[in-house]
Amino acid sequence: MPGLFFEDLSLDQSAQIARTVSAADVEAFAAVSGDDNPLHLDEAYAATTPFKRRIAHGMLTGAYISAVLGSRLPGPGAVYVSQTLRFRRPVGLGDEVTTKVTVRELDPRKGHVTFATVCTVAGKTVADGEAVVLVPKREA
């Protein structure tokens, strides 16, 4: 199923998803990424940190941005070119992360679309940044 074409996009167009972070998600991300920091995996260790609890990997939160871009806007066929990220707050197990992407710039020469990206928990920003995505054009 193809996603949107470059010509289908307009400034301020947006899409979002919401995902609740589970222990299984964090453990699977650790296994796939190789990041086995005990802050993410060991409750006893995490209790000794300033967070006082296990937190999700920042890049797991970042992966939710990829999910919106690859499945919703612009969707299948889009190719990630770059992403900046600022991690603002920790994301804990059981937190519902709402991830929103919004079209900010369209470059028809390159077929690039720049998106503002933001992840929130309970209305507070936990991560934000900017993504550049190559979006297929319609055949002439």
C-alpha positions as CSV (number, residue, x, y, z in Angstrom):
1,M,0.0,0.0,0.0
2,P,1.7,3.2,-1.1
3,G,1.8,6.3,1.1
4,L,1.2,9.9,0.0
5,F,3.1,11.4,-2.8
6,F,5.0,14.7,-2.5
7,E,2.3,16.5,-4.4
8,D,-0.3,15.3,-1.8
9,L,1.5,17.2,1.0
10,S,0.9,20.7,2.3
11,L,2.3,23.0,5.0
12,D,1.0,22.3,8.5
13,Q,-0.4,18.9,7.5
14,S,0.1,16.6,10.5
15,A,-0.4,13.1,11.8
16,Q,0.1,11.4,15.1
17,I,0.0,8.1,16.9
18,A,-0.1,7.1,20.6
19,R,1.7,4.2,22.2
20,T,2.0,3.0,25.7
21,V,5.5,2.0,26.6
22,S,5.6,-1.5,28.1
23,A,8.4,-3.4,29.8
24,A,8.3,-5.9,26.9
25,D,8.9,-2.9,24.4
26,V,11.9,-1.7,26.4
27,E,13.3,-5.3,26.7
28,A,12.8,-5.9,23.0
29,F,14.5,-2.6,22.1
30,A,17.4,-3.5,24.3
31,A,17.8,-6.8,22.6
32,V,17.6,-5.4,19.1
33,S,19.8,-2.4,19.7
34,G,22.3,-4.0,22.1
35,D,21.8,-1.2,24.6
36,D,21.5,-3.1,27.8
37,N,22.0,-0.2,30.2
38,P,20.5,-1.3,33.6
39,L,18.7,2.0,33.8
40,H,16.3,0.6,31.2
41,L,16.3,-3.1,32.4
42,D,17.0,-3.4,36.1
43,E,14.4,-2.0,38.6
44,A,16.8,-2.2,41.6
45,Y,19.5,-0.4,39.7
46,A,17.1,2.2,38.3
47,A,15.8,2.9,41.8
48,T,19.3,4.2,42.7
49,T,19.3,6.8,39.8
50,P,17.8,10.3,39.8
51,F,14.8,8.8,37.9
52,K,14.0,6.3,40.7
53,R,12.5,4.0,38.1
54,R,13.2,2.2,34.9
55,I,13.0,4.5,31.9
56,A,12.7,3.8,28.2
57,H,15.6,4.3,25.8
58,G,15.5,7.7,24.3
59,M,15.8,6.1,20.9
60,L,12.7,4.0,21.5
61,T,10.9,7.3,21.8
62,G,12.6,8.4,18.6
63,A,11.5,5.2,16.9
64,Y,7.9,6.3,17.4
65,I,8.6,9.3,15.0
66,S,9.8,6.8,12.4
67,A,6.5,4.9,12.9
68,V,4.4,8.0,12.1
69,L,6.5,8.9,9.1
70,G,6.6,5.4,7.7
71,S,3.0,4.4,8.3
72,R,0.9,7.6,8.4
73,L,2.5,10.7,7.0
74,P,3.8,10.5,4.4
75,G,3.6,6.7,4.8
76,P,5.0,3.7,2.9
77,G,7.6,4.7,0.4
78,A,9.0,7.6,2.4
79,V,12.8,7.5,3.1
80,Y,14.2,9.0,6.2
81,V,17.1,11.4,5.3
82,S,17.9,12.9,8.7
83,Q,16.5,13.5,12.2
84,T,17.5,15.8,15.0
85,L,16.3,15.0,18.5
86,R,16.3,16.7,21.9
87,F,15.3,14.5,24.9
88,R,13.5,16.8,27.3
89,R,12.1,14.4,29.9
90,P,12.3,10.7,30.8
91,V,9.7,8.3,29.5
92,G,8.7,5.6,32.0
93,L,7.1,2.2,31.7
94,G,3.4,2.6,31.4
95,D,3.6,6.1,29.9
96,E,1.5,6.9,26.9
97,V,3.7,8.6,24.3
98,T,1.8,10.7,21.7
99,T,4.0,11.4,18.7
100,K,3.1,14.1,16.2
101,V,4.8,15.1,12.9
102,T,3.9,18.3,11.1
103,V,5.0,19.4,7.6
104,R,7.1,22.6,7.9
105,E,8.9,22.8,4.5
106,L,8.5,21.4,1.1
107,D,11.5,21.2,-1.3
108,P,10.1,20.2,-4.7
109,R,13.5,20.2,-6.4
110,K,14.9,17.5,-4.1
111,G,11.5,15.9,-3.1
112,H,12.4,16.5,0.5
113,V,9.9,17.3,3.2
114,T,10.9,18.8,6.5
115,F,8.7,17.8,9.5
116,A,8.6,19.2,13.0
117,T,8.5,16.2,15.3
118,V,7.3,16.1,18.9
119,C,6.7,13.3,21.5
120,T,4.6,14.1,24.5
121,V,3.5,12.4,27.7
122,A,0.5,13.8,29.5
123,G,0.8,17.0,27.5
124,K,4.5,17.6,28.3
125,T,7.2,17.4,25.7
126,V,9.6,14.4,26.2
127,A,11.4,14.7,22.8
128,D,11.3,17.0,19.9
129,G,13.3,17.8,16.7
130,E,13.1,17.9,13.0
131,A,13.0,15.2,10.4
132,V,13.8,15.4,6.7
133,V,12.2,12.8,4.5
134,L,12.5,12.0,0.8
135,V,8.9,11.5,-0.5
136,P,8.2,9.9,-3.9
137,K,6.7,12.1,-6.6
138,R,3.9,11.1,-8.9
139,E,5.1,9.8,-12.3
140,A,5.0,12.6,-14.9
